[in-house]
Amino acid sequence: MAKKPIKAIQALEEAQKIAFAPFVFQTTVSLRKLGILDYIFEHSREEGATTQKAMAEALGLTEYGLSVLLEIAESSDIVSKDGEGNYDLTKIGYFLNYNKMTEANLNFTQDVCYQGLYHLNEAITTGKPAGLKELGPWTTVYEGLSQLPDRVQDSWFAFDHFYSDEIFEEALPIVFRHRPKTLFDIGGNTGKFAVLCAQYDPEVAVKIFDLPGQLAKALENAKNNGFEGRITGEQIDWLSGKNEIPTGADTLWMSQFLDCFSKEEILHILKTCVAAMNENTELIIIETYTDRQKFDNARFTLEATSLYFTAMANGNSKMYKATEFIDLATKAGLTVKEDLPIGEFHTMLVCKKR
């Protein structure tokens, strides 16, 4: 849908917001870390408690430091100020401080991506994740995921889990409607879904395929939940170019896994899976597709995430359209039998061997 034209002065104003966007972002990070937004929200109904002077004393900050943050925050509609100098959170300020999705996005941007995005131009021109050097000396972020500093790792997993965990409960009845006895979890991450499968069906055996670091974490998680015998694993590096997985699975599960690869790599992975499937095997793909979002802000979030893949993760993947995935599945020898919306952002493609 075409956007309505805006006046030149409005366009100029929006251009300045983009030019200074990093300043507003870092201001927001500081307002949260220093407890300023919390304090304003908790004391906004107390007369005189949220003036600049009162807040500086209560929070142990200088009035100068507080003033530079609050001034740009007010201009950015994060906080508002009344005629007596008392501050309050706007709706934007409230969502920046208390909305779980915004928290996951903001911490991911700050802790994982911010410094690396400086190298976006290099990443675009070289096809390599040039910003990854800000985190460690790896070819892709997945190689070093288990070695990241705790804070960075926590923000990465919080972001990843926010956009995956919420669909597991809805997905499980669909996955187990045909009572699979053996399920391959490809790209098992922390093993959370594998554990949920083992809890959901006491007879299913789950095998996780992932890189060594992630696989170790997943199997440790399985052991801690009492499923050491029913959840096993096999190391695999899909970028090695020579891969195969065993036959015998009733269901192959990939949740937010294939977006970590280029189209050529996705096609290779799908063809490898097809070679291990029979006519009854289901291959289930869960992704957040840019062309399947109800709201513009969801599509915007996904398109921003594509730049993380470009600058930080691997340099050649992105958040794709559903049409692109369906085309790749067809080329790999699959037929999409079911195309199901699931959760707020996701789509489930249930595929069979053609």
N, C-alpha and C positions, 0 to 999 in steps of 0.2 A: 504494500500500500504506500503510495507516494506521500511524502511528508509535506505539510503546508509550508509555503515560503515564509521566511521571517524578514523583518526589516534589517537594514544594514547595521544599525546601531546594536541590535540584538545579536546579530551574527558576530560583530566585533567583540561584544561582551563574552560570548561563548568561546571565541578564539582565545581570549585572555585566560579563561578558566582552564583551557587545555594547556596553554603555555606554562601556567603555574600549578598545574595539577599535582606534581610531586610535593610542592609545598603544603598544599591542603592535605594530602595523604599523610605526610609525616607529622603534621599538626594533629591529625586525628589519632595517630599512633601514640603521640605524647599525651594527648588529653585522656586517653584510655589508661596508659601505663602509669601516669601520675595520679590517677584516681579522680581527676577533675570532673569528668562526666558523671561518675558515680556520685560524687559529692553533690553536684548540682541537682541531680535527680532526687537524692535522698533528703535534701534540705530546702528544696524549692518552695515549700509552703511555710517555711520559718522566716519571719520578717527580718530582713537585714542579713540573713545567713549566707546569701550567695552574692553579696557585693564583692568586688575584686579584693578589697582590703580584708574582709572577713575570711574569704577563701584562702588568701595567701597565708594568713596567720594559722588557719586550721590545717592546711596541708603542708606547712613548712616550706613554702615557696616564696621567692621574691615577687613583689608586685610587678616588677619589670617583666620577669619571665612569664608570669601569668598573663600580663597584658598583651604580649605579642601573640600568644596562642589564642586568647579569647577574641581579639580583634579580627583575625583572619577567620576564626570559627563563626563569628557573627556575620561577617561578609559572605561566608559560604553557607549560611542558613543551617549551621549545626547547633548554634545556641541563639537565643534571643535575649534582649535586655530591655527592661521596662524603664520608666521615667525616673525611678529611684535608684537605678544602677544595679538592680537585682537580675541575675541571670537565670534562665530556664532552658531546658532542652527543647529543641524543635522536634517534630516527628522524625526528621532526618537524623538528628542527634541521638534520639532514642533507638532507632534501628541500627545506627553505627555501634552503639554500646551494648545493646541487649538482644539483637536478632542473631540466632545461631548461624544462619547461612552467611550473614555479613561477617560475623566473627571468623568463621572458617576461611572465607575469601580474603579477609584483611590480613589475618596472620600468615596465610599461605603466600600472599603477595609480599609481605614484609620480610618474613624469615627465609623463604625459599627463593623468591624470584627477584626481589628489588635490585640487588647489586648486579645480578646477572643480566637483567634487561638492558643495562647500559651497553652490552655487547650485541644487541639485537641486529644492528646493521651488519656486523661481521657474520652473524649467523645466517642472515638472509643471503648474503653474497657467497658464502662458502658451503652452505648446506650442512654445517656442523653446529652442535650446541655450544657456541663460543662462550656463553655466559656460565657454563658449568664449572669453569676453572675457579669461579668464586666460591664454589663449595668443595671441590676436590679434583684430583687428577684422573678422572675416569672418562671413558669414551661416551658412555650414556649415564644418566642419573641412576638407572636401575642397578648398575654394577656397584654403585657406592651407597645405595639406599640404606643398607644395614649398618653403614659406617658413618652416617651423618651425625653431627652433634645432636644431642637429645632435643634441644629446642627446635631445631630445623626438622628433625625427624618427626617430632610430635605434630608440628604444623602440617607437614606433608601428609601424614596419615589421617589427621583430623579432616583435612580437605577431601582426601580420597574417600574416607569412610562416610562423610556427610552425604556425598553424592552416590553412594552405593548401598549402604546399610539399610536405608529406609525402604528399599524395594525387596529385600530378602524375604520378609514375612509374606508378602503378596506373591512372590515368585515360587516359593516352596511347594504349594499345592499344585501348581502347574507342572513343575519339574517332576513331581512324584505321582502324577495321576496315572502313569503307566507302570508304577512300581519298579523303577530301575534297580537292578541288583549291584551294578558297577557304574560309578560316575567318575569321569575324569574332570578335575577342576584345573583348567589350563590358565596359568597366571593366578595362582591361588593366594598371593599376597600374604597376609598374616594367618591364613587358614580359618578365618572366621566363618566363611560360608561352608567350608567343609565340616566344621564342628556343628553348625546348625543342621546340615544334612544328616549327620550321624545321630543327632538328637531327634530329628523329625522321624526318621525311619530306622528302627533298630537292626534292620537286615542289610542296609546298603553298605557297600565298601567304597571308599573314596580314595582316589589317587591324585595327588597334586603334582603338577608339572611347573617348575619355576627355576629361576636362577639360584645358585647355592645359598646366598645370604638370606633371601626371602624364604626359601624352602626350609632352611634350618629353623627360622622363627615360626613358620607354619606348623612344622612337626612338633616343635616344643609346645606350642599352643594346644595341639591335638593331644599330646601326652598329658598336659596339665588338666585337660578335661576328661581324661580317662578313655581316650579313643586311640591309643597307641597301636592297637592291633587292627582297627578298621580304617584308619586313615594312614596311608603310606605316601611316599613321594618319589619323584625321579627328577634329577637335575636336567635342565634343558636350556640351551641358549639359541633362541630362534634366529639370532643374527649370524650364527656360524655358517648358515647356508646349507648344511647337511643335517637334516633332522628327520626323525621318524618317531611315531608313538605306537605303542602296541595296539593290537586289535582287542576286541572283547568288551568294550565299553557299551553300555546301553544308552548312556547320555554323555555328551561332551558339553561342558559349561564354560562360557567365557563371559565374564562380567567386567566391563570397562577395561578390557585388555587390548583389543585390537586397535584402539585409537592410539596406542603407544608405538605404532609402526606406520611406515609409508605404505602406499597402495600396493607397491610391488611386494613388500614384505608380508602384507596381509594376505595377498593372493597365494604366496608360498605357504603360509601357515594354514590357510583353508584347504589347499590342495593336499597338504600333509595329513590333515584331519580326514579328508575324504578317503584317502588311501587306507585309513584304519577303520572306516565305517562299513557297515552292511546296510541292507535295505531297511532295517528296523531301527537303526541308530538315530537318535535325535541329536542335533547340534544346536545348542541354544546360545544366542548372542544377545547380550544386554548392553545397550549404549545410550548415551544422551546425544541425540542428533540435532543439529542446528535447525533443520527444516521441520522439526516435529514439536517445537516449543510453542506453548500457548501465549506466552508473554514476551515482550521485547527484551525485558531485563534478563530473562533466562537465556535467550539467544546471545545477548551481549556478553554474559558471563562465559558462555562456551567459546565464543570467538576470542575473548581475552585469554582463555585457557590455551587456545591454539598457540598463542605467542610464548607461553611457558614451554610447550613442546619444542618450538622453534629455537628458543634461546637457551633453554636449560636442559631439557630431557634428552633429545636425540637429534634435533635439527631437521627432521624430515617428516614428522607426523602432525596431526591436528585433530580437532573435533570435526567429524565428517557429517555430511548429509546422509539421510537414510537411503536416498536414491543411489549414492555412491556405493554403499555397503551391499545393497541388493544386487547391483551390477557385478561387484566382485564375487559375491556368493555364486551367482550364475556362471561366471567365468571359471570358477573353481569346480564346477560340477554339482552344485547344490540347487535345490528347489526350496524356496521359502514357502512353507506350508501354512504358517500362521504369522501374522504381523500384529502384535498386541501392544497397546499402550499400557504402561505399568508405572505406578507411582506418579509423581508430579512432573518428572522430567524425562523418564526413560521409555524406551521401546524394546520389546522382546521379539526377536526374530527366531522362529522355530524352523529349523532347516532339516531336510532329508537328502540323502544321496540320490542324485538323478539317475 
